[in-house]
């Protein structure tokens, strides 16, 4: 292998020294200018290759003995050049010049031979690595990542299937055509659809994926990935690869391994184009790393939806709000104005409401459905309140204030309104089982499972959540029903929660990056909370070192985790009113959950249920 020829440490420094000697010769090099120019050119080509080999050698721990040939050649060249530097132009010995010129030409020839062999061996190594990776991939598919025993390949349902459009879209025909013109060009690898939250970016991406021409071009090779604010790159890559291969794979040890695996697999197997949709990408280092790596994948087109533009990777397609005609059409349908089930408000009020929604599809649907079948007085109050806000593009806060109007009309349905707030307990862009919602609902509001499902369906009918059913069996149909929430609506629940002082909140949502706890939590010795529901979300870097907390009234504790190991907080055993513990794992690892005393629940007399998802 090429590494066997030039393995070892700090080869770049050895070659760099030889190059430095040539530069130091200065005017003295004029005696041997043509041949030195050739040697200098070859060294410039060798240095970056050797530097890369240095890094690989350090990682692979190659022995220094394998580098002797290159080292000897570099040392010989250095001595020769120093001798040439001693030959002065004014007192030139014409017998010495041909001698040294021949020596330099011999060095030049050896360098050229070395480069030829190096390039051939690197080409061979690449093919060997591809072959080895292919064999390794086949083995990985049949090895149990936990026990190491051989077993048949586990074929799975793609985790990145393109979701179905839940309803007919409005005003997206032109944007779909424009997207096709842009992204289907041969030279375009990535395109970013950008717009504020609630403009319909995800809906546009879905409509694009379901377009007949697009489906014919990609022939089923369409991957749809929800990325969100804090992307787990290993999990995203695992889902993409499993979706393409249709088989379950073990978790990757690093992001780089996952990217390398996908690239090599695509180079070997992919002959038809693949469309990867990255939905809801936020600005940040992880997102930029994801875009950078995927933009280099062979045979792939990348469609990104984001509130941000990424000019380093792609041009942007800005999605405009709906025009007035389409905004009116979507709103009238959402408010059931065309089927006669709602009393028609006066035109002035209607225009105020639509104007207050700033022609944003999310706001139009949510506000429209909240006003459906409501008295005229509610319409007028809503229109007046919406007109008081400024441009919805001025800040995310104004979008939330607009959406808040849809909750104001629920004052006569406080349980429904409170249940919407509870949904902020779960991470962004994640599917939550309906059974989990039922646990929360029945405990906090004292209602039965039927009432819980009615509330869930009412929230869905008002576009305050999205629901999907994977399959139904027996009478327990909700066991396979899931829901998710638009990130702007989740932001609304968190925004409304944060209005109240911490000690007065009915629910408490805590999200940590690594071990970065909220300042108010760390600075107090005891942290009394009157919340009945507490949700704590941690990422894979969390070390399970907990500050203390006093939460005597909490009845539902939700732990959203991603790390390999997770030590339950010690303050759980003092939660005497705790009735439900819900543990969700949205990472790519199986998590080992532990506790300091191994029996954390013995003293919890009121604990009724512990639910884990996935189970």
N, C-alpha and C positions, 0 to 999 in steps of 0.2 A: 504494500500500500504506500501511497505518497507519504503518509505520516510515518511509515517505517523508514523511509529514506531520509526525512528531514525532521524526525521527532526530536523532542528535548525541550530545553528551556531557553528563553531569550534569544532566539535565532534572529529576531528583528534587529537586536542590538549589534550582533555580529555583522550582518549585511550593512546596517547603517554606518558602522565604523568605516567599512571599505568605501562607501559612497562619500563619506566625509573627507577621507584622504584625497579623493579626486577633486573635491571642491577646494581643498586647502592648497592644491598645487598652483592654482591661479595662473600667472603668466608662464610659469615653468612648464605647464602642460602643452604649450604651443609646439614643443618638439615632437609630441606624439598625438596631436590633436585629433586626427580622424579615428584612430583606434580607441582612444579614450572616450570619444563621443559615443561610439558604439557600446562600450562597456557601461558608461553612465546610463544610457537608454535602457539597457537590460536590467541594471540594478534598480532603476525606478519602477520597472514592471514587477521585479521580484519582491521588493520590500513590502507592499500591501499583502501579497499572498503569504509571505513568511510571518507577518504580524498576525494574520488570522490563524495560521498554523500554530503560532505560539500559544494563543488562547486555548486551542483544542488540546495541545500537548499538556498544558497545565491541568486541564480538566481530566484528561485520560491518564495522566501520570506516566508519560512515556519515559524510558531511560535515556540518559545522555549519550550512551554509547552509539545509539542509532543515528546520531547527528555528525559523526566524525568526518564523513566525506565532505559535507558542506562546510564544516568548520575549517578543515584543512585547506579547502579551496579558497575560502575567504581570507585566512591567515597568509597563504601564499601570495594572493593578490595584494594584500596590504603591504607586505615586505617589498614586493616588486615595485609598487607605486612609490614607496618611500625612496627606493634606490633611483627610480627615474627622476624624482624630485631633486636629487643631488647632481644630476647632469646639467651643467650651466650652459646657457645659450652661447655665451661669448667664447668659452674654452671647450667647445664640443669636441669630444673624441668621436670621429666619424666611424670608428670601428665599433664603438659601444652602441651608437644609435640603432644600427640594424639589429644588434643582439637584443636590446631591450624591446625594440619594436616587435620582433618575432615572439618574445616572451609575452608581451601584451596581447598579441594576436592569438597566442595559444590560450591565454586566460579568457579572451573573448569567446573562443570556440568552446571552451569547457563550460562557460556560463550558458552559451546557447544550447549546448547538449543537455545541461542540467535543466534548463527551462522546458525543453522538449519532453524530457523524461517526466518532469514534474507534472506537466499538463496532461500527458497520457495517463499517468497513474491517478491523477485526480479524477479524470473522466472514468477510469475503471472503478475507482472507489465509490463514485456516485452511483454507478450501476449496481455495485455490490450492496451499497446501503439501501437502495430501492428494493432490491431483491430480499434483503434481510428484513426490511420493514414490512414488506408484503407478507413474508412468512410469519413475522411477529404478529401482524394484525389478525391473521387467520388463527393463530394460537390464542390470542387474547379473547377472541370471540368464544372460545370453548373452555376457557379456564375460569373457575370460580374465583373471583377476586378476593374472597375472604378465606376460603379453605384450600384453594389451589387444586381442587380435584377436577378432572375432566368431566364434562357434561354436554348434552346436546346444546346447540345454539338456541338462545332464547329470542324468538321473533317477537317484536313488540309493535304496538300502534305508535306511529310517528308522534313524538312529543312536540313537533313543530308544524302540525297540520295548519293549513290556512283556514281560519274560522269562517263560517258562513255569514253572509250578510243577513242581519236579523229582519230587515225591512227594506222596502224600495228606497233608493237614494234619490236625492234632488240636486240638480245643478252640477253634477260631476262628469257629465259626458265630455265636455270640452277639456277639463284638466286631464282626464284619462288619455285622450288623443294626444295632448301635448306631452304627457309623460312618455308615451310610446315613441313619439318622434325623437325625444332626447335620449332615453336610456337604451333604445335598441340600435343606436349607432355603434358600429364596430369599435370605434376608438373610445367609447365611454364605458368605464368600468363601474362607476359609482355615481349616484345622483341623490341629493338630499332634498326632500320635500320639507320646507320650513314654514312655520306660521305659529301664532300664539296658541295657547291651549284652547280647545273647544272649537277650532276652525274646521275640523273634519279630516285631519291628516290620516288617521288610522282608517277611517271609512274609505278615503280615496285609495289608500294602499290595498285594501281588501277588494275594492271594485276593480282595481288594476289587475290583481292576481286572478280574479274570476273572469276577466275579459277573454273571449274565445281566441282571439289572435295571440294573446300572451300565452294562454294555456297550450296552444298548438306549437308555439315556438319552444317552450321549455318542457313540454311533454311530461308533465307530472313532477318535474324536478323544481318545485317551488317550496321554499322553506320560509316560515313566518315565525319570527322570534320577538317576544316582548323584552326589551332591554331594561328600561326604567332608570331611576336615579343612581342606584348603586349596583351596577352589573356584576354578577359572578361569572367571570370569563370562562372558568373551567366548566361550569354548568352549562353555559351557553354553547360552548364548543362541543361538549358531550351530547347535548340535545341535537345540534346540527348534524353531527356525524351519525348518531343513531337514526336520525330521520332519513339520511341519505342511504344508509346501509340496511336499515330495517331490522337491526339486531341490537341487543343490549350489550354495552361495553362497560368495563370497569372504570372507576373514576380516575382522572388524570392527576399525577402528582404536581404538575405545574402547568401554567398557562402555555408556556413555550412548547411543552410536549404535545399538548392538544393541537396547537396551530401546526406544528411539524407533521403530526399524524394526518391531519386533514389535507395539507398541501401534498404530501407524498401520495396519499390515496387518490386524490384528484388527478395527479400527473399520470398515475398508472391506469386508472379506470374510466375517467370522465372523457367522453367524446362529444356529448351533447351539452348545451349550455345549461347552467343552473342559476336560478334566481333566488337570492337570499334577501328577505325583507327584514330589516332591523327597525322595529317599531318603538317609538318613544325613547330616543337616545338623548341623554342629557350631556351637558358639557362636563368634562373631567378627564383625568389621566387614563382611567380604565376604558372609557369610551373611545378616546383617541387611539389607544393601543388596539382596541378591537377593530376600529375602522382601518387603521394602518395595516394590520395583518390580513384582514379579509380582502382589502383592495388589491393585494398581491396574489390572491389565489387564482389559479388557472381556471378558465372556462366559467367564471362566475360574474354575474351582474349583481351589484349590491344597490338596493333601494332603501334609503334611510328616511324615517320621519322624525322630526325633531323641532323643538322650539328654538333651536340654535342653528346657525350655519357653521359649516366646517370647510372654509375655503382652502385649507391645506390639502384636502383630500378630493374635493368635488365642487362643481358648480352647484348652485342652489336653485330650486324651483319654488317660488313663493306662492303659496296657496291663498288666494284672495277670499274674503268673506263672500257669502252668496249675494247675488244682485237682488234688488228689491222684489222682483217678480218671484224668484225662487224662494227667497226668505218668506214671503207671504204664503206661498204654496206649502212649504214645510210647516209653518206655524199653524195654518188653518187645519192641516191634517192632524197635527199633534193635539190641537185643542178640540178636535172633533167638530169643527164648525161646518164642514161640508156635508155631514151625514144627518144633520138635524138633531143630533143628540144634545147639543149645547145651544143655549140661547145666544144669538148673534149680538155682540156688543156694538156700540156705535163706532163709526169709522175713525173718529178722532182718537178714541181710546185704543182701538186696535193698532193704529199707527204709532201711538206712544209706546205700547208694549213692544212692538217689533223694533222700533227705533232704539228702545232701551236695551234690547238684546244685541244690538250692533250687528245684526245679520249673521251671528255666529250659530252654526247648526246645533251645538250642544245646548246653548242657552235657549234657543228657539224651541227645541224639543222638551227640555225640562220645564221651562216656564209655561209653554203651551199645555202640557199635560197636567201641570199643577192647577191651571185655570179651567180645565175642561169641566163643564157642568157646574161651575161656580156662579154665584149671584153676580149681577152686574156691578154691584158696589165693590166686590172684591177685585174685579177687573180694573175699575177706576183707581182704586188705591194702589194696586200693583203698577199700573201705568204711570201714576204720579211719582211713585218711589223710584222707578227705573229711570225716569227722565231727570232725576236729581243727580245721578252719577255722571261722570265725565266720559271720555272715550275709554272703551273697554281695553284698548291697546296701551293705555298709559301705564297700567300696572296689573299684576296678577290679582292684587287685592280687589280691584274694581270688578274683575270677572267673578270673584268669589261673592262679592256683594250682590251682583246681578243674580247669581245662582241661589243666593240666600232667600230671594223672594219666593222661590219654589217651596221653601220650608215654612215660610211665614203663613202660608195658607193651610198648613197642617196643624195649626194650633188647636183645632178641635179633634185632632188625632195624635195626641202626644206620644203614644206608644210607638206609632209608625215613625214619628220624627226622631224619637230617642233611639229607635232601632237603626235608623240611618246613621246616626252619630256613632253607634257601636261598631259599624262596619269599618271605621278608620283604624280598628285594632290590628288589622292585618297588613302585611307588606304590599307595596304598590305592584299592580299588574299580576297578582297571583290569584289562581282559582281556589276558592274556598268551598268545602263541602257544605251543602245545606244542613246536614246533620250538626255541624259545628254551630251554625246560626241558631238552630233549634235549642241546643244546650244553653246558649247565652240567653235567648229569649225567655225560655220557660223558667229559668232561675231568677232573672232580674225583674220580670213582669208578672210572674205567677200565672201565666196562661198555659194552655196545653199545646201539643204539637200541631194540631189543626190550625189554631190561631196563628202560630208561628209561620206556617206555610202561607196562610192568607196574607200576612204582613209582608212576607218575602215577595209574593207575587204582586202586591200593591206597589212596593218599591220598584219592582221591575216595570210595571205598567206606567209608572211615572218617569221612567228613564233615569232613575236614581241608582240603578245597578244593572248589570248585564247578567243574564242567567243562561245556562246551557245544561242540557240533559244528555248524559252519555248513553244510558240505557235504563229501562224500567224493568223491575221484576217484583212479582207478588204485589202486596199493598204498600211496601216500603219504598215507594217511588222516589222519595226525596234523598235516599241514601246515595244515589248516583246523580244527583242534581248538584250543580256547582254554580257559584256566582262570582263575579268580579266587579270591580268598580273603576270608572274612569278616574285617572289621576287627579283631575281638577275637582271632581266630587269628593274624593278622599281628602284633598287639600281643604275643601270646604268644611268637612267634619273636624279636621284638626284645627283649622282657623277658628271655628266657633268654640271649640274646647279651650283654646288658649286665651280666649277673651276673659275667662274667669280666673281669679287667683288660684294658685296650685292647691291650697288647702281647702278650697270650696268646690273643686271639680268633682262631678259625678263619675267621671272616667279619666284615666291618666294613661297617655300614650308616651312611651319612652323609647327612643331610637338611638343606638350607640354605634359609633364607628370605632372599631377596636375596643380600647378600654377608656374611651372618652365619655365619661359620665356627665350629665347636666351639672352645671356649677352649683345650683341650689341643692342638689342631692349630696354632693361631696362635702360642701362646707358645713353642713349641719350634722350634729351627732345623732340626733333622732329626726326622722322625717315623717311627721304625722300626716296622713292623708285620709280624707273622708270618702275617697272614691270607692264605688261598689265594683268597678271593673278596672283592672290594671293590665296593660299590654306592654311587654318589654321585648324589643327587637334587637338582636345582636348579629354581628357578622362573623365570618370564619376566623377573624383575628382575635376575637374575644377570649380572654384568659380565665373567665369565671371567677374573678376576684371582685366580690360584691361590697359596696357600702351598705350600711344598715338602713332599714326602713321600717316605719311603724304604719301599718295599714289595717286597723282593727275592723273596719267595715267592709273590706273587700270580699265579694262573693264569687267573682270570676277572675281568675288569673290566666293570662294568655302569654306564653313564652314562644316567640318566633326565633328560631335558631338556625345556624348554618355551620358551626364549627364541628370538628371531629370529636371533641370531648366537651362536655358541658356539665358543670357542677351546679346543682340547684342552689338558689340563694338560701342562706340559712334563715332569713326572716320568714320563710314560708311557714315554719312550724309555729309561729306566733299569730298566724292569720286564722283566728278561731272561728270566723264566720265563713271561711272559704267553702264553697259548695262544688265548684267545677275548676279543674286544672286542665287547660288545653295547651298541648305542646305541638307546634307545627315546625317541620323541617323543610325549608325551601332551598337548601344547599345541595351540592352534588355528593356529599359524603353521608354514610350512615353514622349517626351521632351516638356516642356512648354517654348516656345520662347518668351522672353519679350524684351523691350527696355526702356531706361530711360525716353524718352519723348513720348512713345506710338505712335509716328508718325515719324519713322526714315526715311521714303522713300519720304516724301512730297517734299523735296528739291532736289531730284534726277531726274532731267528733262529727262535724257537719259535712265533711267532704262526701259528696254523692257520686261523682263521676270523674274519671281521668280519661281524656281523649287525646290520642296521638294521631297526627296526620303528616305523612302517610302512615298508616297503621302497620 
